[in-house]
Amino acid sequence: MKPTDQFHVGLVVDDIAAAAAELTAVFGHRWCEELGAPARVSLPGGDAVLDLRSTYSMSVPRVELVRSVPGTLWQPAADSGIHHLGYWSDDVAADSAELARRGYASEAVGRRPDGTPYWAFLHGEAGPRIELVARTLRPVLERYWTTGRRPS
């Protein structure tokens, strides 16, 4: 991964609409339609199905608002509000293994039906939580950011 692979900052909030309205009023952000659905997630304690919901700003720097999920890593940050930095990854499994080698703990992994990871959250003792996102999703997300409409 390189610094240029970083593409968003994620904030976990209890109310996506209220947070989006505040960031629009203060900074003028425009927002895409909300994404989300129940998703199978591999967590350290085992697999779970979580209702993950989020939206992205249509403008850059890209901001992602993620709805909080009680009892998971998706909880609002206590002070700065920054939950994670998102990076494109050409190989989520290999990049996750490299971060693990450097002391980062895997917190959650999204897998395709064939078991291949396409996103992952990892957290180290120092520094921010990292989200790795498969670069193959970039064209879909870029259309979403341009149109503001959920991918079909």
C-alpha positions in Angstrom: 0.0 0.0 0.0 1.1 3.6 -0.7 -0.2 6.9 0.6 -1.9 7.5 -2.7 -4.1 4.3 -2.0 -5.8 6.2 0.8 -9.2 7.3 -0.4 -11.5 8.1 2.5 -11.9 8.9 6.2 -14.7 7.0 8.0 -16.8 8.4 10.8 -19.1 6.1 12.8 -22.3 8.0 13.9 -25.6 7.0 15.5 -27.7 9.0 13.0 -26.4 9.1 9.4 -29.0 11.7 8.3 -28.3 14.1 11.2 -24.5 13.8 10.7 -24.8 14.3 7.0 -27.0 17.4 7.5 -24.5 18.9 10.0 -21.5 18.3 7.6 -23.6 19.8 4.8 -24.4 22.9 6.8 -20.9 23.4 8.0 -18.8 22.3 5.0 -21.2 22.0 2.1 -20.8 18.3 1.5 -23.3 16.6 -0.8 -24.1 12.9 -0.1 -24.8 9.8 -2.0 -27.8 7.5 -1.3 -27.4 5.3 1.8 -25.8 1.9 1.1 -26.4 -1.1 3.2 -27.9 -4.5 3.9 -27.4 -7.5 6.2 -23.8 -8.7 5.5 -21.9 -11.8 6.7 -18.8 -10.6 8.5 -16.0 -12.6 10.0 -15.2 -11.3 13.5 -12.6 -12.5 15.9 -15.3 -14.3 17.9 -16.8 -15.9 14.8 -19.0 -15.1 11.9 -22.1 -12.8 12.3 -24.7 -11.2 10.1 -24.7 -7.4 10.7 -26.9 -4.7 9.2 -24.1 -2.4 7.9 -25.3 1.0 6.6 -23.2 3.9 5.3 -23.0 6.8 2.9 -20.2 8.7 1.2 -19.7 12.3 0.4 -19.8 13.0 -3.3 -17.0 15.6 -2.9 -13.4 15.1 -1.9 -11.8 14.7 0.4 -14.1 11.7 0.6 -15.9 11.2 3.9 -17.8 8.0 4.8 -20.5 8.0 7.5 -21.2 4.6 9.0 -24.2 3.8 11.2 -23.1 2.5 14.6 -23.7 -1.2 15.4 -23.8 -1.8 19.2 -21.4 -4.3 20.5 -19.1 -4.2 17.5 -16.1 -2.2 16.3 -18.5 0.1 14.6 -18.9 2.5 17.5 -18.5 6.3 17.5 -14.9 7.4 18.3 -14.8 9.1 21.8 -13.0 12.2 20.9 -12.0 13.0 17.3 -14.8 11.1 15.6 -12.4 9.5 13.2 -13.0 5.8 13.1 -10.8 4.6 10.2 -8.8 5.4 7.2 -9.8 3.6 4.0 -7.2 2.2 1.5 -7.5 0.5 -1.8 -5.9 -2.9 -1.8 -4.9 -5.1 -4.8 -4.9 -8.2 -2.5 -6.9 -7.7 0.8 -5.7 -11.1 2.2 -2.0 -10.3 1.5 -2.2 -6.7 2.8 -4.0 -7.9 5.9 -1.3 -10.5 6.5 1.4 -7.8 6.1 -0.4 -5.5 8.6 -0.8 -8.5 11.0 2.9 -9.1 10.7 3.4 -5.5 11.8 1.1 -5.9 14.9 -2.3 -5.0 13.5 -5.2 -7.2 14.8 -7.9 -8.2 12.4 -11.3 -6.9 13.6 -13.6 -7.8 10.7 -13.5 -9.2 7.2 -16.1 -9.1 4.5 -15.9 -12.2 2.2 -17.3 -13.0 -1.2 -19.4 -16.2 -1.5 -16.2 -18.0 -2.5 -14.5 -16.9 0.8 -12.2 -14.3 -0.8 -11.9 -11.2 1.4 -13.0 -8.0 -0.3 -12.7 -5.7 2.7 -11.1 -5.8 6.1 -10.7 -3.7 9.2 -7.5 -3.9 11.2 -6.3 -2.0 14.2 -2.8 -1.5 15.7 -1.8 -0.2 19.1 -0.6 3.1 17.6 -2.3 5.0 14.9 -5.8 4.7 13.3 -7.9 1.7 12.4 -7.3 0.7 8.7 -10.0 -0.4 6.3 -8.7 -2.3 3.2 -11.1 -2.3 0.2 -10.5 -4.4 -2.9 -9.5 -2.1 -5.7 -11.8 -4.1 -8.0 -14.7 -2.2 -6.3 -13.2 1.2 -7.3 -15.2 1.5 -10.6 -18.5 0.7 -8.8 -17.8 3.2 -6.0 -16.6 5.9 -8.4 -20.0 5.6 -10.3 -21.7 5.8 -6.9 -19.8 9.0 -5.9 -20.5 10.6 -9.3 -24.2 9.9 -9.4 -25.0 9.6 -5.7 -27.1 6.6 -6.5 -26.7 3.1 -5.0 -25.0 0.7 -7.4 -27.4 -1.7 -9.0 
